Amino acid sequence: MSGKEIARLEQQKRGHGKQTFVLQDDGTLLVTVAQQGNIQHLSMPLVGWESTDTVISELREFARLRDDGILTNEEFEEKKRKLLATQNASSKMGFHP
């Protein structure tokens, strides 16, 4: 594992065994499925997912560029809207970094 665990979901489904989903702070989703003595592991990056720290850092950078006159206020607001939309999509998946 390269990242730190920030969210975990475990569920037991009849006929499907135990499923564990772990979200790491680097945006990696780890999935473990245990059924009838067999264990399967899957690791995949979540495209478009960003940790809260990354989002805050990017917002600060966009604000600095706006304050320095490199971005207009409209450009700043558009970049902020897109960044927060990406973060909200991650939250809707049930992960809250």
C-alpha positions as CSV (number, residue, x, y, z in Angstrom):
1,M,0.0,0.0,0.0
2,S,1.4,3.4,-0.9
3,G,-1.2,5.6,0.6
4,K,-2.8,6.1,4.0
5,E,-6.3,4.7,4.6
6,I,-8.9,7.5,4.9
7,A,-12.2,5.6,4.5
8,R,-13.4,2.0,4.8
9,L,-16.6,0.3,3.9
10,E,-17.3,-3.3,4.7
11,Q,-20.4,-5.2,3.8
12,Q,-21.6,-8.8,4.0
13,K,-23.9,-9.9,1.2
14,R,-25.6,-13.3,1.1
15,G,-24.1,-15.3,-1.7
16,H,-21.4,-12.7,-2.4
17,G,-19.3,-13.1,0.8
18,K,-17.6,-10.2,2.6
19,Q,-16.5,-7.1,0.6
20,T,-14.2,-4.5,1.8
21,F,-13.5,-1.2,0.1
22,V,-10.7,1.0,1.3
23,L,-10.0,4.5,0.0
24,Q,-6.4,5.8,0.4
25,D,-5.3,9.4,0.5
26,D,-3.5,9.0,-2.8
27,G,-6.9,8.2,-4.5
28,T,-6.4,4.5,-4.7
29,L,-9.3,2.2,-4.1
30,L,-8.5,-1.2,-2.6
31,V,-11.2,-3.9,-2.9
32,T,-11.1,-7.3,-1.1
33,V,-13.7,-9.9,-1.7
34,A,-13.8,-13.0,0.5
35,Q,-16.2,-15.8,-0.5
36,Q,-16.2,-19.5,0.4
37,G,-12.5,-19.5,1.4
38,N,-11.3,-17.6,-1.7
39,I,-9.9,-14.1,-1.3
40,Q,-9.5,-11.7,-4.2
41,H,-7.7,-8.4,-4.1
42,L,-8.0,-5.5,-6.5
43,S,-6.3,-2.1,-6.5
44,M,-7.3,0.7,-8.8
45,P,-6.8,4.5,-9.0
46,L,-9.9,6.6,-8.9
47,V,-9.7,8.9,-11.8
48,G,-10.7,12.5,-10.9
49,W,-10.5,11.9,-7.2
50,E,-8.4,14.3,-5.1
51,S,-7.8,14.4,-1.4
52,T,-9.1,17.3,0.6
53,D,-5.5,18.5,1.2
54,T,-4.9,18.5,-2.6
55,V,-8.1,20.5,-3.2
56,I,-7.2,23.1,-0.6
57,S,-3.7,23.5,-2.0
58,E,-5.0,23.9,-5.5
59,L,-7.6,26.4,-4.4
60,R,-4.9,28.4,-2.6
61,E,-2.8,28.3,-5.8
62,F,-5.7,29.5,-8.0
63,A,-6.4,32.4,-5.4
64,R,-2.7,33.4,-5.5
65,L,-2.8,33.5,-9.4
66,R,-5.9,35.6,-9.2
67,D,-4.4,37.9,-6.6
68,D,-1.3,38.3,-8.8
69,G,-3.4,39.2,-11.8
70,I,-2.6,36.1,-13.8
71,L,-6.2,34.8,-13.6
72,T,-9.3,36.9,-13.8
73,N,-11.9,36.5,-11.1
74,E,-14.1,34.7,-13.6
75,E,-11.3,32.3,-14.5
76,F,-10.7,31.7,-10.7
77,E,-14.4,31.0,-10.1
78,E,-14.6,28.6,-13.0
79,K,-11.5,26.6,-11.9
80,K,-12.9,26.5,-8.3
81,R,-16.2,25.3,-9.5
82,K,-14.6,22.4,-11.6
83,L,-12.3,21.5,-8.7
84,L,-15.1,21.3,-6.2
85,A,-17.3,19.4,-8.6
86,T,-14.6,16.7,-8.8
87,Q,-14.5,16.5,-5.0
88,N,-18.3,16.3,-4.8
89,A,-18.3,13.4,-7.2
90,S,-16.0,11.5,-4.9
91,S,-18.3,12.2,-1.9
92,K,-21.3,10.9,-3.8
93,M,-19.5,7.6,-4.2
94,G,-19.7,7.3,-0.4
95,F,-16.1,8.4,0.3
96,H,-15.5,11.5,2.4
97,P,-11.8,12.3,2.6
